[in-house]
Amino acid sequence: MDNTKKALIYGSFGVGIALLLRGHRTAAMTLGGVALATLATEYPQQFENLWRDTPEFIEKSSRIVNSVIELVDRLSEQGKRLTA
């Protein structure tokens, strides 16, 4: 990857994070999109693989979140029983 692309990617991410921390969400997302688009032009096959596998990642993440919610609910119920 050439240095100008690296500078564009790092600069976009860096400034985007700074803008996000300052509350400028729209500008931050725009710069994040610029950085991701630049990365996609450099590594198209990896992004295609990621795009193809995204539904599987979402499904696994959803299962993990649901398991954590169930665990927290059970712990909360146990805590209520102990304090009652």
C-alpha positions as CSV (number, residue, x, y, z in Angstrom):
1,M,0.0,0.0,0.0
2,D,1.4,3.3,-0.9
3,N,2.1,6.0,1.7
4,T,-0.7,8.4,0.5
5,K,-3.3,5.7,1.0
6,K,-2.0,5.0,4.4
7,A,-2.1,8.7,5.3
8,L,-5.6,9.0,4.0
9,I,-6.8,5.9,6.0
10,Y,-5.1,6.8,9.3
11,G,-6.0,10.5,8.9
12,S,-9.6,9.7,8.2
13,F,-9.9,7.4,11.1
14,G,-8.0,9.7,13.5
15,V,-10.0,12.8,12.6
16,G,-13.2,10.8,12.6
17,I,-12.6,9.6,16.1
18,A,-11.8,13.1,17.3
19,L,-15.0,14.4,15.7
20,L,-17.0,11.5,17.2
21,L,-15.6,12.4,20.7
22,R,-16.6,16.0,20.1
23,G,-20.1,15.1,19.2
24,H,-20.0,15.6,15.4
25,R,-21.4,12.2,14.6
26,T,-22.3,12.8,10.9
27,A,-18.9,14.1,10.0
28,A,-17.2,11.2,11.9
29,M,-19.2,8.6,10.1
30,T,-18.4,10.3,6.7
31,L,-14.7,10.1,7.4
32,G,-15.0,6.5,8.6
33,G,-16.7,5.7,5.4
34,V,-13.8,7.4,3.4
35,A,-11.3,5.3,5.3
36,L,-13.2,2.1,4.8
37,A,-13.7,2.8,1.1
38,T,-10.0,3.4,0.7
39,L,-9.2,0.1,2.5
40,A,-11.8,-1.7,0.2
41,T,-10.0,-0.5,-2.9
42,E,-6.7,-1.8,-1.6
43,Y,-8.1,-5.2,-0.3
44,P,-11.2,-6.0,-2.4
45,Q,-11.1,-9.8,-1.8
46,Q,-11.0,-9.5,2.0
47,F,-13.9,-7.0,2.0
48,E,-15.9,-9.4,-0.3
49,N,-15.3,-12.2,2.1
50,L,-16.3,-10.0,5.1
51,W,-19.5,-9.0,3.3
52,R,-20.3,-12.6,2.5
53,D,-19.7,-13.7,6.1
54,T,-21.5,-10.8,7.8
55,P,-24.8,-12.6,8.3
56,E,-23.1,-15.4,10.1
57,F,-21.2,-13.0,12.4
58,I,-24.5,-11.2,13.2
59,E,-26.2,-14.5,14.0
60,K,-23.4,-15.6,16.4
61,S,-23.3,-12.1,18.0
62,S,-27.0,-12.2,18.5
63,R,-26.8,-15.6,20.2
64,I,-24.0,-14.4,22.5
65,V,-26.0,-11.2,23.5
66,N,-29.1,-13.3,24.2
67,S,-27.1,-15.7,26.4
68,V,-25.7,-12.8,28.4
69,I,-29.1,-11.3,28.8
70,E,-30.5,-14.6,30.1
71,L,-27.5,-14.9,32.5
72,V,-28.1,-11.3,33.8
73,D,-31.8,-12.0,34.3
74,R,-31.0,-15.2,36.3
75,L,-28.4,-13.4,38.4
76,S,-30.9,-10.6,39.1
77,E,-33.5,-13.1,40.1
78,Q,-31.1,-14.9,42.4
79,G,-30.1,-11.6,44.0
80,K,-33.8,-10.7,44.6
81,R,-34.3,-14.1,46.3
82,L,-31.2,-13.6,48.5
83,T,-32.2,-10.1,49.7
84,A,-35.9,-11.1,50.3
